[in-house]
Amino acid sequence: MNLKYYLDFVTTTFFHLYVWMLRALQTLKITSFNGVLIFCSCLFFLISCGQRNSLGNNLIDLNDHLVVTSLRMGVIDIETTNYVVNANGKGRIEYDLPHEILEKNIFSPDKKWKLIDLIKADHTDELYLEKLVDSNNRIQITSSESSIYDYSLSPDGLSVVYSTGRNVYIVDIGCFWTNGNCNFRSVNIGNGLQPLWAPNSRNLVYTQLGESSTRTSIIVYDIKTGKKNLITNPQSFAFCYQAQWSPDGLQMAYVCSQKVYDYNKSEGEIFVTALEKSTNLNITKGEGGYYPKWAPDGSKIAFLSTRDGLGKSIDSDLLSNALFLYDLKSDRFLRLTNLNDENIKSFAWLSEIK
């Protein structure tokens, strides 16, 4: 909880409620004792409402909380719930969160345009730049005639990367910001999926597919020189995937395993590599994990795992799992979600949500 914002909220609420209550007491001629009871009850109610809806008012520290989308078996069918957990391990915090809070929103640096994926009648995808104030103003930037996955805009807003599930492509859109007109062209940089921009916008990482997808490796690609740097050793693990840059771009977290059934949710060992030193650290130490995400300050990594006796079937396609946190400095783990019958579908640090 951000104490400054919380105290400001409480002080303002208390002052306005105090003035209003004095006037009400004078008008209704209520006794002092009953008036105090009514006053305290109203104050408690308003503060509770303020805390419950405080995401929009920045009453909590966005860098120290995560929002979780959870799936649990309801009375009739699978039910979806969004809630917030504190990275200090104090458990679940109830907030009124829209179900679409973790939807993918990719904005241009000036926040005037949005990168969107539209599915055509033939079930193929294309990427567009859409003006926020006019959703009918769309500029098509791809001609892939295939499905599109893992698309994103570089932090400097000059390039777009995406995967077709088999190949990774880069589109230069800098000319659009310069003169409003572009001959958009997708450049194939290699076989792969799960591309992700580095904070410096010069490099990107992706999962390189081997022949017949029997092996995968983590590759860092330099868009200026075209140089590819192999991060993982294909002789050690058959599959490496889900690479994530640290906020400063100097380290990388990724998952490696000997078998995989889904590159988005297969469990393996999570490694952290210091890129300049070429050192590898296995942070899960045989316990398993997947879907790593760095904390905004780079000191911790949140991830999903079926450890602690989890991994039991909730539904034919769902296994129970939990959200964990690894502290790189103390080398300690913390379990952040405490239910044994839920599947964490996705999560994000609150500061990531746009």
DOMI-560088 format. One record per residue (C-alpha): x, y, z. Coordinates in steps of 0.001 Angstrom, whole numbers, plus 524288, in hexadecimal, padded with zeros to 5 digits. Last residue first. Example, Ala and Ser with C-alpha at 12.3 -4.5 7.8 and 13.67 -1.06 7.14 Angstrom:
REM DOMI-560088
835667FBDC81BE4
8300C7EE6C81E78
//
This chain:
REM DOMI-560088
7F9557FFD07B24F
7FC827F4CC7BBA5
80B0A7F2A47BD9E
80B747FA427CA8F
8019A7F0A07D010
80B397E56F7CE5B
804BF7DB4D7C5DB
7FDC77CE497C70B
7F7F27C3B27BE7C
7EFE37B72F7BF18
7F27E7B4567CD5C
7EB657A7607CEF7
7E43E7A5907DBC4
7E1F879A467E526
7ED6B79B867EE95
7EABB7A9917F28A
7F5B97B1547F8F3
7FAEF7BAEA7EF05
807A47C2447F19B
811107B7337F4D7
81E357BCF37F897
82B6F7B7F57F45E
838DD7BBD27F968
846197BE917F332
8477E7CACC7FBD9
84BD17D3D57F0D5
844CC7CD517E57C
837B67CCD47ECA0
82F037C2967E639
820467C4417E66C
816147B9B07E49B
808927B91F7DE61
8015F7AC457DFBC
7FD137A0947D7AE
7F180797767D643
7F080790B67C924
7E6CB794367BE74
7E35D78DBE7B187
7DA9F782917B63F
7D6A578ABE7C1F2
7DC7278D507CF47
7E6E9782D07CDC2
7F19A7829C7D800
7FE5F789B57D532
8002978E217E33E
8075A7867C7EDBD
80FA3792107F1E6
814EF793D87E3F7
80BBD796537D87F
812897A3087D4DF
810037B0B17CFBD
819FC7BBAE7CFE7
81D4D7C8B87D629
82B6C7CD437D56F
8318A7D69C7DF2D
83B6F7E1AC7DFEC
839897E6FD7D232
833197F3AF7D6E6
8269D7F14F7CEFD
825FF7E31D7D39E
829FC7D98B7C90A
820537CFCC7C365
822A47C1197C222
8185C7B8BA7BB09
81CE57AB6B7C007
821417A4127CC1E
827C2797A47D0EA
82C8A792B57DE19
839CC78E5A7D8F9
8412679A587DD8B
837267A49C7D98A
8414D7AF877D87E
84AB57A89D7CF41
8553D7B2EB7CD74
85CD77B4987C0BC
8689C7BD737BEC3
86BE77C33E7B16E
8724F7CF087B819
86C9B7D95D7AF09
85F887D2547ADC4
85D4E7CF0D7BC16
854BD7C3157BA3C
849797BF277C30B
844277B15D7C1CF
8369E7ABE37C47F
8358D79D047C43A
82A19796E57BD2E
81B537981B7BCBD
813C7798F37B009
80A7D7A4937AF98
80CD57AD0A7A3A9
815CD7A3F479BE7
80BA27992379CE0
80EC978A9179D34
81D1378B3A7A10F
827B97817B7A45E
835A5782777A955
8337C78F9C7AFAC
8387479D9C7AF69
8318C7AA1C7B3BD
836AE7B7FB7B246
83B747C3A77BA1C
844707CDCB7B412
84E097D7817B98B
853F97E47F7B55B
847D27EA717AF32
845B77F3DA7BA8F
837B47EF137BCDB
83BFA7E0C87BBE8
838C67DAA77AECD
82F957CEE77AE33
831927C2377A699
825D77B8F67A631
82D367ADA579F6E
837FF7A3607A072
835E37957579BB1
83F0F789E279A20
8479A78DC97A597
8564478CA27A7AA
85AB478A5E799A1
852D6795E979487
85B0579F1F79CE8
8536C7AB9D79F29
856807B9C779BD1
859DC7B88378D52
85D247C608787EA
8580D7CA0277AA0
85DDE7D557772FC
854F47DCEA769BE
85D797E8F276BAC
853647F32B76F71
848507EA0577367
851237E28877CDA
84ABA7D54D77FA0
84B867CDF578C86
8486D7BF7A78AE7
842EC7B5CA794CC
842DE7A7C178FFB
838BE79DC978BA2
83A0378F7E78835
8311F7857E7819D
829AC7906877AC7
82A1E7889876E0C
837CD78E5B76C27
83AE2797DD776FC
8326B7A33777B12
838CB7AF7A7807A
831E97B56E78C3F
8334B7C42878B5A
83B017CF7F790C7
83B7F7DD4778B81
846457E72878A9B
846CA7F578786BD
83AA17FA3178DEF
8430A7FD0379A1D
838FE7F6A77A34B
83A777E9E879BA8
82F247E613792E6
8289B7D8C7793E9
8269A7CE15789CE
81ED57C20D78E5D
820BE7BA0C781CD
82B6B7B52D778DA
831237B28276B90
838EF7BE17766B4
839F37CCCF7648D
82ECF7CE0675ABB
82D297DC4F756E9
81F337E184755EB
81DEC7ED6B74D19
815CC7F9A374F3F
816A88035F74426
8140880EFC74CCD
80CB681BD874D53
80A31824CF758C3
816E782C487566B
81F85829AB76236
816C68214876ADC
813B38185975F5B
82204817D275B5C
82570811A876877
81C98805F9765B3
827317FBC7762EE
820E17EE4B76365
828227E2B97697F
824697D47A76757
8264F7C7DD76F04
823137BACC768AA
81B937AE7E76C94
810697B2EA7752F
80E017BE7F76C46
816207C6F47753E
816197D5A177745
81F2A7E14D77886
81BBF7EF9877673
825A17FA7E774C0
82754809177774A
81F9E80AD8783EB
82B9380D4178C6E
827448023E795A1
825C37F8EF789FD
817A57F55A786F9
812CB7E79878973
80D217DB92782CA
80D6E7CE62789A0
805297C72777F97
8001D7C919771C7
7F89C7BF23769A4
7FAFB7BF6C75B12
7F8ED7C84774F4E
804AD7D02D7541C
801DF7DD0B74D77
805947E5F6758B4
804BC7F49875BEA
7F65F7F78F759A2
7F3298059C75D87
7E678807D1764D5
7DE4981411766B3
7D0F680E337699A
7D47C80D6E77816
7D56D81C4977899
7DA978225C78522
7E3E0816FD7879F
7E94381671779CE
7EB1A8084877595
7F7EA802B077099
7F4D87F5A476A7D
7F9C97E7AE76AE2
7F4057DD0D76258
7EEAC7CFBB765D2
7E9937C3FE75E38
7DC397BDF3760C7
7D7A57BF457528E
7CE0E7C9D1756E2
7D9107D1C275CD2
7DDEF7D1F376ACF
7E28F7DF3576F95
7EEA57E175777EF
7F0707EEF277DE4
7FB7F7F8BE7801C
7F5F38052878633
7F83E8134378249
7F7E48204678969
7FF3581C18795B9
80B3F8240D79191
813F6818077935C
80A9B80FC478B1F
8017380717792D4
800B57F8687949F
7F5497F35D79CB8
7F42E7E4A379EA6
7E8DC7E12C7A77F
7EC987DF617B5B3
7E1D37E8477BB0D
7D7777E1E37B269
7D0627DB757BDD9
7CE847E8BB7C447
7D3E07E9977D21F
7CC327ECAA7DE72
7D6C17EA3F7E860
7D90F7DF8D7F273
7E6E77DDFB7F77C
7ECE77D06C7F7B1
7F87D7CCE37FFEA
8021A7D32E80900
80D4C7CE04800AF
814FD7DAA27FFBC
8120F7DB157F126
804077DEBD7F44B
7F9A27D7897ECAD
7EEB67DD897E4A1
7E26E7D6EE7DF8D
7DBDD7D2E17D2EA
7D2607C76A7D2AE
7CE247BE187C7EB
7C4737B3137CA76
7C5067A58D7C435
7B78779F607C360
7AB7679B657CB10
7AE0279D6C7D98D
7BB167A3DA7D6F1
7C82479DA67D395
7D2BF7A7CC7D4F3
7DA497B0527CB4F
7E2957BBA67D036
7E6F37C82B7C9A8
7F0F67CE987D285
7F4D17DCBE7D4AC
8021A7DEDB7DAD1
806677E88C7E534
813397EEFC7E8F6
815A77F8347DD98
807AE7FD557DD66
808FD802227EB70
7FB1C803777F035
7F24380F507F14A
7F4A58128A7E2F6
7E6C1817D47E137
7E32D80E687D647
7E761802B07DE34
7E04F807D87EA4D
7D30A801C37E811
7D2E77F8FD7F404
7DAD38028D7FC1E
7D1B080DD07F95A
7C5C38057E7FBE4
7CB4D8017B80912
7CE7180FB580C41
7C08981389808DF
7BA56808F28113B
7C2FB80BBB81D0E
7BFBC81A2F81C4C
7B1398177281B2C
7B17380EA182729
7B9838186682EFD
7B0368239D82BEE
7A40181BA982EE5
7A985817A583C16
7ADDA8259183F20
7A05982AD183BAB
799E0820F684483
7A1F88261584FC7
7A02F8346C84C6C
79168833C184B7C
78B2D835E883E27
7849A842E283B73
7820A83F3582D2F
786FC84C0D82787
791E284E4983150
796568402B83074
7964D840AA821B7
79E6484D278216C
7A86E8475C82A91
7A89C83ACE822C3
7AB98841D2815F1
7B6E78494081BE0
7BCA483CD6821EC
7BAA6834FF81580
7C22583F0E80DAB
7CD6383F4F8176F
7CE068308C8195E
7CE4582DBC80ACC
7D93B837798087F
7E14983217813BE
7DEFB823D681005
7E2BA8260A801D4
7EEDC82DCB8051E
7F2C28237280F00
7F16E818A1804D4
7F8EA820237FA96
804518224E803C1
804048148680958
8053980D647FC4A
800008000080000
//
